[in-house]
């Protein structure tokens, strides 16, 4: 069986977004490939996720990261002999540059890069960028490269969300319940900022989802006493999928969460707080997939606009952005490479 190794990291410093989209891809490919993950100093919670997903784990030494927005990090080639005997290596992280890829290619492997810059020079065999509006002409790739997998038709969705698309969706006609989430770390505590405004200015009920790396739990204490607010931590994909299914709208960043919400046909108030979210934000905004909150600074205008929109039309628009054929596209793509 063809062996695929995912080289990706996740922690409180860099967040969990890179890891979760790799995990989504791994689960889409698991039926036909042998999957392993190589992770730098994985936390116990991350180890648990990988092992419970049925994948092998390779623990690498700790690496000192730059912040996600700096994008100037450099990581020495750290896979060593682990790259031998592998057919395909999938990289996801800003620190995997040309030198790293060249050293990796010496092991006679195919290299796949998941990236969100939307262009650049890469020594790889396949580029994946699921943001809308990204164009192949912006990439400089080797002549023998398999090409690119670009746009939401290659959305990196976890199995529960892929399955939900095949089951159809319930048309929303009210705005009484919301799901709020800003990923595994929420560096700027936008969770509290969002709750501050919505609890004060609306009568909406909230399911608030925080990750295992969330460091501001004390700031949520006043809200936990409110019967309209339920706080959930470290949810499984099935639990997250169910919350989105039961919500009337979501307040979510332009990250992997936005892709999942669109797959669930959920009306959304969105924004971005990091440069690596900007292309996703702009792409989906051009498709009128959400209501813009101006970087989560103007909930008043966003809330007013959402109330004026026909929710059914938003949901129908979502069906044309992300469809249920994603898994099949990826399986065919990786079979062609192998």
VENURJO-V172578 format. One line per field, one symbol per residue. ss: DSSP state (H for helix, E for strand, C for the rest). psi: psi as a letter, one per 40 degrees, with the letter a starting at -180 (. if undefined). burial: # if it has 9 or more other ideal C-beta (glycine too) atoms within 8 Angstrom, else .. A space follows every 50 residues. Layout:
BEGIN
ss = ???
psi = ???
burial = ???
END
This chain:
BEGIN
ss = CCEEEEEECCECCCECHHHHHHHHHHHHHCCCCEEEEEEECCCHHHHHHH HHCCCEEEEECCCCCCCCCCCCCCCCCCCHHHHCCCCEEEEECCCCCHHH HHHHHCCCCEEEEECCCCCEEECCCEEEECCCCCCHHHEEECCCCCEEEE CHHHCCCCHHHHHHHHCCCCCCCCCCEEEEECCCCCCCCHHHHHHHHHHH HCCCEEEEEECCCCCCHHHHHHHHCCCCEEEEECCCHHHHHHHHHHCCEE EEECCHHHHHHHHCCCEEEEECCCHHHHHHHHHHHHCCCCEECCCCCCHH HHHHHHHHCCHHHHHHHHHHHCCCCHHHHHHHHHHHHC
psi = hhhhhhhiihaddeaeddddddddddddeddeihhihhhhghiddddddd ddeeiihhhiiihhiiidedfeihhihedbedeieidhhhhhieegaddd dddddeefiihhhhifdeiahhgiehhhheiiehideeihiideidaigi ieefhgiidddddddeeaihhheigehihhifaddgdefedddddddddd eieiihhhhiieehefddeeddddeheehhhhhfiidddddddddeidii hiigaddddddddefhihhiaieideedddddddddefeihhegffegdd dddddddeihdddddddddedhaeedddddddddddd.
burial = .##########..#################.##.#########..##.## #.#.#.##.#..#.##.#..#.#.#.###..##..#.######.##...# ##.##...########.....#############....#.#...#..### ############.##......#..#.##########..#######.###. ...########.##.#...#..#.....#.###.#.#.###.###.#### ##############.########..##########.#.###.##.#..#. ###.##..#.##.##.###.##...#..###.##..##
END
